[in-house]
Amino acid sequence: MDDLMTVVDWSRAQFALTAIYHWLFVPLTLGLSVIVAIMESIYLKTKSEKWLAATKFWMTLFGINFAIGVATGIILEFEFGTNWSNYSWFVGDIFGAPLAIEGLLAFFMESTFVAVMFFGWNKVSPRFHLASTWLTAIGASISALWILVANAWMQYPVGMEFDPAQMRNVMDNFWALFSGMAVNKFLHATLSGWALSGVFVIGVSCWMLWKKRNTEFAIRSIKVGAWVGLAGLLLTMWTGDGSAVEVTRTQPMKLAAMEGLYKGSKSQSIVAMGLVNPDKTWDNTEDEYLFEVSVPYGLSILAKHDPNAFVPGISDIIEGFDINEAGDTINTVSYAERIARGKAAHEALRDFDKARAAGDKALENDARARLKADYPYFGYGYFESVDEAIPPVAMTFYSFRIMVILGSYFLAFYILVLLAVYWDKLPIERTRWLQLLAIVSVPFMWVCSEAGWVVAEVGRQPWTVQDLLPTRAAISSIPSSSVITTFWLFAAIFTLLLIAEVSIMMRQISKRSSTNLETANL
C-alpha cells in the first residue's frame, strides 16, 4: 500500500511538473499569434515597412516559443499511457476523442500554416501569407479548444455511459462534451493567453525604451499589445464569472476549498485577503481563518448571481446539507452515503462479472440495474473516510487569491500603459518608472496564469474524473522507482528547455533591438 501511494504521489507530481512547464509556453503561443496576425493585417493595409518589421520581429519570438511548447505537450500526452493507463482504459473512449481530433485536425492545420507563415515571405502572395498567419492563430486556438474540452470533461463527466461488459465508459453523446464548463474553460484559458501576451509585448518593448532603442517601434508594439491584452483580460474576467457559476453547480467542494469555507450561509461574504487556519477540519469547531478581510455578499453573488443565495461550505457538503432557491433546507447525498453507495456499485460490478461468466442472465440484469443506480458515486467506493474526498484547502485558497489579486493589478496596469501611450503628460518613452514596472511585471503574469491552473486542478483533487475515478485508481501498475527517476529526468529536461528558450529569446531581443527595426530586413 505504501508503494502504491508513492506511485500515486510521484505520478501526480510528474504530471503537474509537465503541465506547469507546458503552460509556460501555451498562453504565449495563443496570444502572440493573434498579435502577430493583427500587425501583419495592419502592414497589408498600410504597406508600411515599419509594420512589416514589427510583424517579423514578434513572429520570430512566437516561433521560438511555439517549438518548445510542442516538445513539452507531446510528453504530456504520452504520460496518459505511461503513468495513467487505468485512467486511459476507464475513460479512453471519451477522453481520447477530443485529443485525437486535436492531433489530426487542429495541430496539423497549425503546423502546416506556421510553415507558410515563416517561410512563405516572397513565395506566396501577401494575402495568402496573411491568411496563413491568421490560420496559424486560429489553429492554435482550435487546438486549445479540444484539449480544454477534454480537461473540462474530467471536471464534469457527461455524454457517456458505463458499460460493465467492457469495464469502461463509452461515449453516447459527443456534443454533450461541449458543456457550459467546457465553453467557459476554453474561453477563459484562451483569452488569458491574450492578456499574458500583451504584458509580454509591453515588457519587451519597454526594455527597448529603457535602453533608448527603437522608440517608435516599441511604442507601436505597445499599442497593439496593450489593446489585445486589455481585451483579453476583460473577457477573461467575464468568462471567469461564468466559470464560477459552473463550478458552483458541478463542483461545489472545489468552490468551498477556493474560499476556505466550512460552514456556509445565506448572503455569504467572500474573503478578499486572509490566512486559513491550518488546524481547521470539517468536523471541529476551530475558526476557518486566522484573519480575514471580507466583502459582504461577495461569494453569493459570485457563485449564484444572487446576494441572498446560500453557498454551502465543506462541512455542509460532507453532511449533505443545502438550502434551495426557495430558502428551504434540503438534504442532499452526504459523503458517508456516497461512500456506501460507491462500495455498493463496486459490489454490483463484481456480481455482474460473476453472473456474466456463469451465464446467469437474471442475476446479470439485476446486478446491472444496481450498478446503474449507484454508479454516480462509483468513485467514492475507493474511499474509507470522508476526509479522503476533501481537496487541499490552503493551496486552493491561496492560489485563487494570487490569481484574482494579480488579475486586478494587470487591469490597472493595462489602463495605465494605454494612458501613457496616448496622453502627452505621461509619455511612456520618457517615464522610466513605468518602463521598469512593465519589465518587472512580465514574470508576474505567468504566476497569475499558473495560479489559475492550480485552482482548477488542485481544487479537483482527489479526482482524476470528478466523482468517478480518484487518482489512486487511475495510475499504471509500475514501480515507484521508475516514476521517481523519470520525474527528475523530466525536471532536468524541462528546465534546460526553459533556459534555452529564455536564452534564445533574450539573444534575439538583444540582437534585433541593437539594429534599426524600422528599416532592417528581418
Backbone torsions as a table, in degrees:
resi	resn	phi	psi	omega
1	MET	NA	-39.6	179.2
2	ASP	-63.0	-41.0	179.6
3	ASP	-67.2	-36.1	177.1
4	LEU	-59.4	-48.4	-178.4
5	MET	-67.8	-30.5	175.1
6	THR	-64.6	-42.9	177.0
7	VAL	-62.3	-42.8	179.3
8	VAL	-60.9	-50.4	-175.9
9	ASP	-63.7	-44.7	-178.1
10	TRP	-74.0	-31.8	175.7
11	SER	-67.0	-40.6	175.9
12	ARG	-63.4	-43.4	-179.9
13	ALA	-62.9	-40.3	-179.1
14	GLN	-66.4	-42.4	179.5
15	PHE	-67.4	-40.2	177.8
16	ALA	-62.4	-42.6	178.2
17	LEU	-58.5	-48.3	-178.2
18	THR	-64.3	-43.5	-178.3
19	ALA	-65.3	-41.2	179.9
20	ILE	-63.5	-46.2	178.1
21	TYR	-64.0	-43.4	-179.6
22	HIS	-60.1	-40.2	-177.3
23	TRP	-73.8	-10.0	171.5
24	LEU	-66.3	-29.7	-174.1
25	PHE	-100.1	-33.4	-173.3
26	VAL	-60.3	-53.2	-176.4
27	PRO	-62.3	-32.8	177.4
28	LEU	-67.7	-37.5	175.4
29	THR	-61.7	-46.8	-177.4
30	LEU	-62.6	-45.5	-175.7
31	GLY	-80.6	-41.0	-176.5
32	LEU	-68.0	-31.2	177.5
33	SER	-63.7	-37.3	178.4
34	VAL	-69.7	-42.7	179.8
35	ILE	-62.8	-42.1	177.7
36	VAL	-62.9	-43.1	-179.6
37	ALA	-63.3	-39.4	177.8
38	ILE	-64.7	-44.1	179.3
39	MET	-62.4	-41.3	179.2
40	GLU	-67.9	-33.8	176.7
41	SER	-62.5	-41.1	177.8
42	ILE	-65.6	-39.7	178.0
43	TYR	-61.5	-45.2	-177.8
44	LEU	-64.2	-33.5	-179.5
45	LYS	-76.4	-40.7	-174.0
46	THR	-93.4	-21.2	-174.7
47	LYS	60.2	23.7	-178.6
48	SER	-85.5	127.5	178.0
49	GLU	-64.0	-23.4	179.2
50	LYS	-65.3	-40.0	178.4
51	TRP	-74.3	-29.1	174.6
52	LEU	-65.0	-42.2	178.3
53	ALA	-62.1	-42.1	178.9
54	ALA	-63.6	-43.4	179.8
55	THR	-59.0	-48.2	-176.2
56	LYS	-69.0	-34.2	-179.9
57	PHE	-65.1	-51.7	-177.8
58	TRP	-71.5	-26.8	175.8
59	MET	-65.5	-36.1	177.5
60	THR	-61.9	-45.6	179.6
61	LEU	-66.8	-36.4	175.4
62	PHE	-60.0	-44.8	-177.7
63	GLY	-62.5	-41.0	177.9
64	ILE	-60.9	-47.3	-178.3
65	ASN	-66.6	-39.4	-179.0
66	PHE	-60.2	-43.7	-177.5
67	ALA	-63.3	-44.4	-179.5
68	ILE	-68.7	-37.8	179.2
69	GLY	-62.0	-39.1	178.0
70	VAL	-62.1	-42.6	-177.5
71	ALA	-61.4	-45.8	-179.3
72	THR	-71.5	-33.2	-179.1
73	GLY	-66.6	-37.4	179.2
74	ILE	-63.3	-43.4	178.6
75	ILE	-62.9	-38.3	-179.7
76	LEU	-59.9	-43.4	-179.0
77	GLU	-71.2	-33.2	177.4
78	PHE	-63.7	-30.5	-177.1
79	GLU	-65.1	-22.4	175.9
80	PHE	-62.7	-33.5	178.9
81	GLY	-85.8	-36.9	-176.0
82	THR	-79.1	-43.0	-174.0
83	ASN	-105.3	-21.9	-172.7
84	TRP	-129.0	49.6	-175.6
85	SER	-68.3	-34.4	177.5
86	ASN	-64.7	-38.9	174.9
87	TYR	-62.2	-46.3	-177.7
88	SER	-61.7	-36.7	177.5
89	TRP	-71.4	-43.8	-173.2
90	PHE	-65.6	-38.0	-174.7
91	VAL	-130.3	13.8	-175.3
92	GLY	-60.2	-30.0	-180.0
93	ASP	-63.4	-31.9	179.9
94	ILE	-94.6	-52.5	-175.0
95	PHE	-64.3	-33.9	-177.2
96	GLY	-71.2	-25.7	-175.8
97	ALA	-62.5	-54.6	179.2
98	PRO	-64.4	-32.9	178.2
99	LEU	-68.4	-36.8	177.7
100	ALA	-66.1	-42.4	178.3
101	ILE	-63.4	-40.7	178.3
102	GLU	-59.2	-44.4	-177.9
103	GLY	-71.6	-41.8	-174.6
104	LEU	-80.7	-30.5	-176.0
105	LEU	-107.0	-65.5	-170.3
106	ALA	-67.6	-48.0	-175.5
107	PHE	-66.4	-40.0	178.8
108	PHE	-68.2	-36.5	175.6
109	MET	-62.4	-47.1	179.7
110	GLU	-61.5	-45.6	-177.0
111	SER	-67.7	-37.0	179.9
112	THR	-64.5	-49.3	-175.0
113	PHE	-78.5	-21.6	175.9
114	VAL	-68.3	-29.0	176.6
115	ALA	-66.8	-43.1	177.0
116	VAL	-65.3	-39.2	-179.0
117	MET	-59.0	-41.1	-176.7
118	PHE	-89.4	-35.8	-172.4
119	PHE	-111.5	3.9	-175.5
120	GLY	-94.0	-0.8	177.5
121	TRP	-58.4	131.4	179.6
122	ASN	65.8	6.4	177.4
123	LYS	-112.1	-26.4	174.7
124	VAL	-124.5	168.7	-179.0
125	SER	-68.1	155.1	178.9
126	PRO	-56.8	-38.4	-179.6
127	ARG	-68.0	-40.7	178.4
128	PHE	-66.3	-37.9	178.1
129	HIS	-64.3	-42.4	177.5
130	LEU	-62.3	-41.8	177.7
131	ALA	-60.6	-38.9	178.6
132	SER	-65.0	-38.4	178.6
133	THR	-64.9	-44.7	178.0
134	TRP	-66.1	-38.7	179.6
135	LEU	-68.1	-29.5	173.4
136	THR	-64.5	-45.0	178.7
137	ALA	-64.4	-43.2	179.2
138	ILE	-65.9	-41.2	178.6
139	GLY	-61.3	-38.3	178.0
140	ALA	-63.2	-40.7	179.3
141	SER	-69.8	-38.7	177.3
142	ILE	-65.5	-38.9	176.0
143	SER	-59.1	-45.2	177.5
144	ALA	-63.2	-36.0	-179.5
145	LEU	-56.2	-50.6	-174.8
146	TRP	-69.6	-35.9	177.7
147	ILE	-66.6	-40.6	-178.7
148	LEU	-75.1	-28.6	171.4
149	VAL	-61.8	-43.3	178.1
150	ALA	-63.5	-43.2	179.3
151	ASN	-65.7	-40.9	179.7
152	ALA	-64.1	-33.4	177.9
153	TRP	-64.6	-35.4	176.6
154	MET	-64.3	-32.0	178.8
155	GLN	-77.7	-34.7	-176.6
156	TYR	-141.6	84.3	-174.5
157	PRO	-72.3	115.3	179.2
158	VAL	-137.7	170.4	175.1
159	GLY	73.8	25.1	-178.5
160	MET	-147.4	166.0	176.3
161	GLU	-141.9	142.1	-179.4
162	PHE	-79.8	129.3	177.4
163	ASP	-106.2	105.1	-177.1
164	PRO	-65.5	-24.4	179.4
165	ALA	-66.7	-34.0	178.2
166	GLN	-95.9	-10.1	-175.9
167	MET	59.3	37.7	-179.4
168	ARG	-155.9	167.4	177.3
169	ASN	-89.2	143.0	178.2
170	VAL	-125.3	145.5	-178.5
171	MET	-74.3	135.4	174.4
172	ASP	-125.2	-4.2	178.2
173	ASN	-155.2	95.3	-177.1
174	PHE	-60.4	-42.2	-174.0
175	TRP	-70.8	-16.8	176.1
176	ALA	-65.6	-19.1	178.3
177	LEU	-62.8	-24.3	-179.9
178	PHE	-88.6	59.9	-179.5
179	SER	-77.1	172.4	174.8
180	GLY	-58.0	-35.4	177.0
181	MET	-61.2	-44.8	-177.7
182	ALA	-68.0	-43.8	-178.4
183	VAL	-62.2	-47.7	-179.4
184	ASN	-65.8	-38.8	-179.7
185	LYS	-65.2	-43.1	179.0
186	PHE	-61.7	-50.1	-178.1
187	LEU	-65.1	-41.0	-177.6
188	HIS	-64.2	-46.2	-177.0
189	ALA	-71.3	-42.7	-177.1
190	THR	-67.7	-45.8	-178.8
191	LEU	-69.3	-28.6	175.2
192	SER	-65.1	-26.6	174.6
193	GLY	-65.1	-35.7	174.7
194	TRP	-62.7	-44.6	-179.3
195	ALA	-62.7	-42.8	179.6
196	LEU	-65.2	-43.5	-177.6
197	SER	-66.8	-33.8	176.4
198	GLY	-61.0	-43.2	177.6
199	VAL	-64.7	-40.2	178.8
200	PHE	-60.5	-48.2	-179.6
201	VAL	-63.0	-42.7	178.7
202	ILE	-63.5	-43.6	-178.5
203	GLY	-63.5	-45.9	179.1
204	VAL	-64.9	-41.6	179.3
205	SER	-64.9	-38.8	178.2
206	CYS	-69.1	-27.3	173.7
207	TRP	-63.8	-39.2	176.3
208	MET	-64.5	-41.5	177.6
209	LEU	-64.2	-38.5	178.2
210	TRP	-60.7	-39.1	178.3
211	LYS	-83.8	-2.4	179.9
212	LYS	59.8	47.8	179.2
213	ARG	-127.7	142.5	173.6
214	ASN	48.4	53.7	-174.6
215	THR	-60.6	-48.5	-178.4
216	GLU	-63.7	-41.9	177.5
217	PHE	-59.4	-44.8	-177.7
218	ALA	-63.8	-45.9	-178.4
219	ILE	-65.8	-39.0	177.4
220	ARG	-61.0	-43.0	179.3
221	SER	-68.3	-39.3	-179.7
222	ILE	-61.1	-40.7	-178.8
223	LYS	-60.9	-47.6	179.9
224	VAL	-65.7	-47.1	-179.0
225	GLY	-61.1	-40.0	-177.4
226	ALA	-69.6	-41.8	179.7
227	TRP	-68.7	-43.1	177.5
228	VAL	-64.5	-43.6	-179.2
229	GLY	-64.7	-42.6	179.6
230	LEU	-64.9	-43.8	177.2
231	ALA	-59.9	-44.2	179.0
232	GLY	-62.5	-41.0	-178.0
233	LEU	-68.3	-43.1	179.1
234	LEU	-63.7	-41.8	178.4
235	LEU	-70.4	-32.4	175.4
236	THR	-63.4	-42.4	177.2
237	MET	-63.0	-40.3	179.4
238	TRP	-64.5	-46.4	179.3
239	THR	-70.7	-26.9	174.5
240	GLY	-63.7	-36.7	175.7
241	ASP	-62.6	-43.6	177.2
242	GLY	-64.4	-37.5	178.1
243	SER	-63.8	-38.4	179.3
244	ALA	-62.0	-40.1	178.4
245	VAL	-65.6	-42.0	179.2
246	GLU	-65.4	-41.6	178.4
247	VAL	-63.4	-40.8	177.6
248	THR	-58.3	-40.2	-176.1
249	ARG	-76.6	-39.0	-170.8
250	THR	-108.6	-24.5	-177.8
251	GLN	-136.4	63.0	-176.9
252	PRO	-59.8	-28.9	178.5
253	MET	-66.9	-37.4	176.4
254	LYS	-62.7	-45.0	179.7
255	LEU	-60.5	-42.4	179.6
256	ALA	-63.1	-38.8	177.6
257	ALA	-67.9	-38.4	177.3
258	MET	-58.3	-33.9	-177.2
259	GLU	-97.3	-7.9	-175.0
260	GLY	62.3	32.3	-173.2
261	LEU	-97.6	125.4	179.0
262	TYR	-105.5	-43.4	177.3
263	LYS	-116.7	111.0	-177.9
264	GLY	-83.8	175.0	179.2
265	SER	-157.4	169.1	170.9
266	LYS	-74.1	154.1	-177.6
267	SER	52.5	48.5	-173.0
268	GLN	-72.3	128.8	176.5
269	SER	-76.8	165.5	176.5
270	ILE	-119.1	141.1	-178.8
271	VAL	-83.4	113.8	177.0
272	ALA	-74.4	-45.4	176.0
273	MET	-142.0	147.8	179.0
274	GLY	175.0	174.0	175.1
275	LEU	-123.6	125.5	178.4
276	VAL	-75.5	150.0	179.2
277	ASN	-82.6	114.3	-177.9
278	PRO	-66.4	-17.5	-179.9
279	ASP	-89.8	-3.5	-178.0
280	LYS	-76.1	133.4	171.7
281	THR	-127.7	170.0	-174.8
282	TRP	-67.8	-21.8	-174.0
283	ASP	-117.5	19.1	173.2
284	ASN	-116.6	177.2	-173.7
285	THR	-104.8	14.1	177.8
286	GLU	-63.3	154.7	174.1
287	ASP	-67.2	149.7	-178.4
288	GLU	-72.2	-33.0	-174.2
289	TYR	-128.3	147.7	171.8
290	LEU	-75.7	-35.2	168.0
291	PHE	-158.7	158.5	-177.8
292	GLU	-154.2	149.4	169.2
293	VAL	-122.0	112.0	-170.6
294	SER	-112.0	154.9	174.9
295	VAL	-109.1	117.4	-177.6
296	PRO	-57.1	140.1	177.3
297	TYR	66.4	-2.3	-170.1
298	GLY	-58.8	-46.5	-175.7
299	LEU	-72.3	-36.3	176.8
300	SER	-61.9	-40.3	178.5
301	ILE	-69.0	-44.3	-179.3
302	LEU	-63.0	-44.1	-172.3
303	ALA	-80.2	-39.5	-172.3
304	LYS	-131.8	5.5	-179.5
305	HIS	56.3	31.9	179.6
306	ASP	-140.7	114.3	-176.8
307	PRO	-63.2	-17.7	-179.1
308	ASN	-101.8	3.0	-174.4
309	ALA	-69.9	151.2	173.8
310	PHE	-87.9	131.5	175.9
311	VAL	-118.5	118.3	-177.2
312	PRO	-74.8	148.0	174.7
313	GLY	-98.6	-176.1	-176.9
314	ILE	-59.3	-46.4	-179.3
315	SER	-64.7	-39.9	178.9
316	ASP	-61.1	-44.6	-178.3
317	ILE	-65.5	-43.3	179.7
318	ILE	-62.9	-38.9	-177.6
319	GLU	-83.4	-6.8	179.0
320	GLY	77.5	34.8	-176.6
321	PHE	-110.1	135.2	177.0
322	ASP	-155.1	168.3	175.0
323	ILE	-127.6	127.4	-176.9
324	ASN	-80.2	-179.8	-175.4
325	GLU	-65.1	-24.3	178.1
326	ALA	-80.2	-5.8	179.8
327	GLY	90.7	7.7	-179.3
328	ASP	-88.6	141.1	175.9
329	THR	-74.1	129.3	-179.9
330	ILE	-128.8	156.9	177.9
331	ASN	-105.1	121.9	173.1
332	THR	-97.2	-170.4	-179.3
333	VAL	-81.9	115.9	179.6
334	SER	-68.4	162.7	179.6
335	TYR	-68.6	-31.7	176.8
336	ALA	-63.5	-41.8	178.2
337	GLU	-69.4	-35.8	178.4
338	ARG	-62.8	-41.0	178.2
339	ILE	-63.4	-43.0	-180.0
340	ALA	-64.3	-42.9	-179.4
341	ARG	-72.3	-30.7	174.6
342	GLY	-64.6	-42.0	177.7
343	LYS	-67.1	-34.4	176.3
344	ALA	-65.2	-36.9	176.8
345	ALA	-65.1	-40.2	177.1
346	HIS	-62.1	-43.1	-179.8
347	GLU	-64.7	-40.5	178.2
348	ALA	-63.6	-36.9	178.6
349	LEU	-66.2	-40.7	176.9
350	ARG	-64.5	-41.2	178.5
351	ASP	-64.5	-38.2	178.4
352	PHE	-62.8	-43.7	-178.4
353	ASP	-63.4	-42.1	179.3
354	LYS	-66.1	-43.3	-178.5
355	ALA	-65.9	-37.8	179.8
356	ARG	-67.0	-40.4	178.2
357	ALA	-65.2	-33.4	-179.4
358	ALA	-86.2	-8.0	-179.4
359	GLY	74.6	21.1	-179.2
360	ASP	-90.9	97.2	-174.8
361	LYS	-66.8	-35.6	-178.5
362	ALA	-64.0	-49.8	178.7
363	LEU	-65.8	-34.3	178.9
364	GLU	-63.4	-45.3	179.9
365	ASN	-67.1	-36.7	178.1
366	ASP	-64.8	-44.2	179.6
367	ALA	-65.1	-39.4	178.8
368	ARG	-61.4	-41.2	180.0
369	ALA	-66.2	-41.7	178.6
370	ARG	-65.8	-38.9	179.3
371	LEU	-65.1	-43.5	-179.4
372	LYS	-63.1	-37.3	-179.2
373	ALA	-66.4	-37.2	-175.5
374	ASP	-103.0	-0.1	-174.6
375	TYR	-62.1	-32.3	177.8
376	PRO	-55.8	-17.4	-179.5
377	TYR	-114.6	20.8	-175.2
378	PHE	-55.0	-44.2	-175.9
379	GLY	-65.3	-29.5	-179.0
380	TYR	-68.8	-17.3	179.4
381	GLY	-67.5	-12.9	177.4
382	TYR	-83.7	-9.7	-175.9
383	PHE	-96.7	150.2	173.4
384	GLU	-105.8	-17.4	-177.5
385	SER	-142.4	148.3	178.5
386	VAL	-64.7	-25.0	179.5
387	ASP	-60.2	-27.8	-178.3
388	GLU	-69.9	-16.1	-175.7
389	ALA	-97.6	7.1	-178.7
390	ILE	-98.1	128.2	179.6
391	PRO	-71.3	165.5	175.6
392	PRO	-64.5	106.5	-171.4
393	VAL	-68.8	-48.9	-173.8
394	ALA	-60.4	-47.3	-178.2
395	MET	-63.4	-41.5	179.0
396	THR	-65.8	-43.9	-179.1
397	PHE	-60.3	-51.1	-176.0
398	TYR	-71.7	-36.9	179.7
399	SER	-63.2	-40.4	178.8
400	PHE	-61.4	-41.5	-178.7
401	ARG	-72.9	-35.0	174.5
402	ILE	-59.9	-45.3	180.0
403	MET	-61.8	-47.4	-176.1
404	VAL	-68.7	-43.9	-178.1
405	ILE	-65.2	-45.4	179.0
406	LEU	-68.2	-36.9	176.8
407	GLY	-60.9	-41.0	177.5
408	SER	-65.9	-39.8	177.2
409	TYR	-60.0	-44.3	-176.3
410	PHE	-71.5	-24.7	172.5
411	LEU	-63.0	-47.0	176.8
412	ALA	-65.2	-36.9	179.6
413	PHE	-61.3	-46.9	180.0
414	TYR	-62.6	-42.9	179.1
415	ILE	-61.8	-41.9	179.3
416	LEU	-64.2	-43.2	-179.7
417	VAL	-64.5	-44.8	179.0
418	LEU	-63.4	-37.1	176.1
419	LEU	-62.4	-39.6	-175.9
420	ALA	-72.5	-25.3	-179.9
421	VAL	-91.1	-12.2	-179.6
422	TYR	-116.0	-11.6	-176.8
423	TRP	-109.1	120.8	-174.9
424	ASP	-64.4	-23.1	-177.6
425	LYS	-79.9	-10.2	176.8
426	LEU	-135.9	64.1	-175.7
427	PRO	-70.7	124.7	-174.9
428	ILE	-66.2	-28.2	-178.9
429	GLU	-69.9	-14.8	178.9
430	ARG	-119.8	2.8	-178.6
431	THR	-98.4	91.4	-171.4
432	ARG	-64.7	-38.5	-177.1
433	TRP	-66.3	-32.7	178.5
434	LEU	-73.3	-36.5	175.7
435	GLN	-60.8	-46.1	179.6
436	LEU	-64.4	-40.5	178.4
437	LEU	-60.3	-41.8	-179.9
438	ALA	-64.3	-41.9	-180.0
439	ILE	-64.8	-44.9	-178.5
440	VAL	-68.2	-28.0	-175.2
441	SER	-72.1	-21.5	-173.3
442	VAL	-55.2	-53.7	-178.6
443	PRO	-64.4	-27.1	-178.8
444	PHE	-69.7	-24.6	175.6
445	MET	-67.8	-35.8	175.5
446	TRP	-68.3	-37.4	176.4
447	VAL	-60.3	-43.6	178.3
448	CYS	-60.9	-45.3	-178.5
449	SER	-65.1	-45.4	179.4
450	GLU	-66.0	-36.1	179.0
451	ALA	-60.7	-36.9	177.6
452	GLY	-61.2	-41.0	178.6
453	TRP	-70.8	-32.7	175.8
454	VAL	-62.3	-43.1	177.3
455	VAL	-58.7	-47.9	-176.2
456	ALA	-64.3	-41.6	-172.6
457	GLU	-92.7	-42.2	177.9
458	VAL	-69.9	-37.4	178.1
459	GLY	-64.4	-20.0	178.8
460	ARG	-83.8	-16.1	-177.0
461	GLN	-60.3	149.8	9.8
462	PRO	-90.8	23.2	-170.9
463	TRP	-94.3	138.6	162.6
464	THR	-84.8	-47.4	170.0
465	VAL	-120.0	121.2	-172.8
466	GLN	-49.3	121.2	174.7
467	ASP	72.4	-9.3	-174.5
468	LEU	-113.0	-33.8	-174.8
469	LEU	-146.6	107.0	175.9
470	PRO	-75.8	164.2	-176.3
471	THR	-60.4	-34.9	-176.7
472	ARG	-65.1	-23.5	-179.4
473	ALA	-98.1	-0.5	-173.1
474	ALA	-102.0	-9.9	-170.7
475	ILE	-81.1	168.2	175.1
476	SER	-84.6	158.5	176.4
477	SER	-87.9	82.9	-178.4
478	ILE	-133.4	155.8	179.5
479	PRO	-70.8	147.0	-178.8
480	SER	-62.1	-31.0	-179.4
481	SER	-61.1	-35.0	179.2
482	SER	-66.5	-41.8	-178.8
483	VAL	-68.2	-41.5	-180.0
484	ILE	-63.5	-43.0	-179.7
485	THR	-62.3	-47.3	-178.8
486	THR	-69.6	-29.1	176.3
487	PHE	-58.9	-51.0	-178.4
488	TRP	-70.2	-31.3	176.1
489	LEU	-64.3	-47.3	178.4
490	PHE	-65.1	-38.3	179.1
491	ALA	-59.2	-42.6	179.5
492	ALA	-67.6	-45.0	-178.1
493	ILE	-64.1	-46.3	-177.6
494	PHE	-66.0	-36.4	178.3
495	THR	-65.7	-40.5	177.4
496	LEU	-65.0	-39.6	177.2
497	LEU	-63.0	-40.7	179.3
498	LEU	-66.0	-44.0	177.4
499	ILE	-61.6	-40.5	179.6
500	ALA	-63.2	-44.9	-179.2
501	GLU	-63.1	-48.0	-179.0
502	VAL	-61.3	-41.4	-179.4
503	SER	-64.8	-45.0	-179.2
504	ILE	-65.9	-42.3	178.7
505	MET	-62.8	-45.1	179.9
506	MET	-62.5	-37.9	178.4
507	ARG	-65.5	-42.3	178.8
508	GLN	-66.1	-42.2	179.4
509	ILE	-63.5	-44.9	-180.0
510	SER	-65.4	-42.0	-178.8
511	LYS	-65.6	-47.3	-176.0
512	ARG	-73.5	-35.3	-178.3
513	SER	-74.2	-16.2	177.7
514	SER	-81.7	-10.2	175.7
515	THR	-107.1	169.7	179.0
516	ASN	-82.3	103.1	-176.2
517	LEU	-75.2	-7.5	177.6
518	GLU	-74.6	-27.3	-174.3
519	THR	-128.2	-8.8	-174.4
520	ALA	-65.2	143.8	175.5
521	ASN	-87.2	98.2	-176.3
522	LEU	-87.3	NA	NA
